[in-house]
Amino acid sequence: MASIKIKHERFPDIVVIYLLDVLMHGCEIENELFDDLIERIKKSGLKTYLINYFLYTDSSIRVKYKNIRKAIKDSKGSASLKIGG
């Protein structure tokens, strides 16, 4: 099982990058409520704000997200993410 740690103050950055990733590349998770949220984001025009946020996010956080994404895909759903300290 893959395990990744991130500081709690960086978690919002990871969430924004994840939302942008889902908007750009789709989502492998089947969740009707989440799909509805993504549709609302698309319709409301928030994608531009997410891109802007992403561009001003520290590059180390973007690399951390890529590592998280890779770990989740490689682990086939058995990855853990520790948030804190």
C-alpha positions in Angstrom: 0.0 0.0 0.0 1.3 3.4 -1.0 1.5 6.1 1.8 2.0 9.8 1.2 2.3 12.6 3.8 1.3 16.2 3.2 1.2 19.1 5.6 -2.3 20.2 6.5 -1.8 23.7 5.2 -1.0 22.3 1.7 -4.1 20.1 1.5 -6.3 22.9 0.0 -3.7 23.2 -2.8 -4.0 19.5 -3.5 -7.8 19.7 -3.6 -7.8 22.5 -6.1 -5.2 20.7 -8.3 -7.3 17.5 -8.1 -10.5 19.3 -9.1 -8.6 20.9 -12.1 -7.2 17.5 -13.0 -10.7 16.0 -13.0 -12.0 18.9 -15.1 -9.2 18.4 -17.7 -8.9 14.6 -17.8 -12.0 13.2 -16.3 -12.5 11.0 -13.2 -12.2 7.3 -12.7 -14.3 7.4 -9.5 -18.0 6.6 -9.9 -19.8 9.0 -7.6 -23.0 10.7 -8.7 -22.7 13.5 -6.2 -19.1 14.3 -7.1 -20.0 14.2 -10.8 -22.8 16.7 -10.1 -20.2 19.0 -8.4 -17.9 18.8 -11.4 -20.8 19.6 -13.8 -21.7 22.6 -11.6 -18.0 23.8 -11.7 -18.0 23.5 -15.5 -21.2 25.4 -15.9 -20.3 28.2 -13.4 -17.0 29.1 -15.1 -14.8 28.3 -12.2 -12.3 26.4 -14.3 -10.5 29.7 -15.1 -10.1 30.4 -11.4 -8.8 26.9 -10.8 -6.3 27.2 -13.6 -5.1 30.6 -12.2 -4.8 29.1 -8.7 -2.8 26.2 -10.1 -0.4 28.5 -12.0 0.4 30.3 -8.7 0.7 27.2 -6.6 4.2 26.3 -5.5 5.8 23.9 -8.0 6.7 21.5 -5.2 3.0 21.0 -4.4 2.4 20.2 -8.1 5.1 17.6 -8.0 3.6 16.2 -4.7 0.2 16.0 -6.4 1.7 14.1 -9.3 3.3 11.6 -6.8 -0.1 11.3 -5.1 -1.9 10.6 -8.4 0.7 8.1 -9.5 0.6 6.3 -6.1 -3.2 6.0 -6.2 -3.2 4.7 -9.8 -0.4 2.2 -9.1 -1.9 1.0 -5.9 -5.3 0.2 -7.5 -7.2 2.0 -4.7 -5.2 0.9 -1.6 -3.2 4.1 -1.1 -3.3 6.1 2.1 -2.8 9.8 2.4 -1.7 11.3 5.7 -2.6 14.9 6.3 -0.9 16.8 9.1 2.2 17.7 10.9 
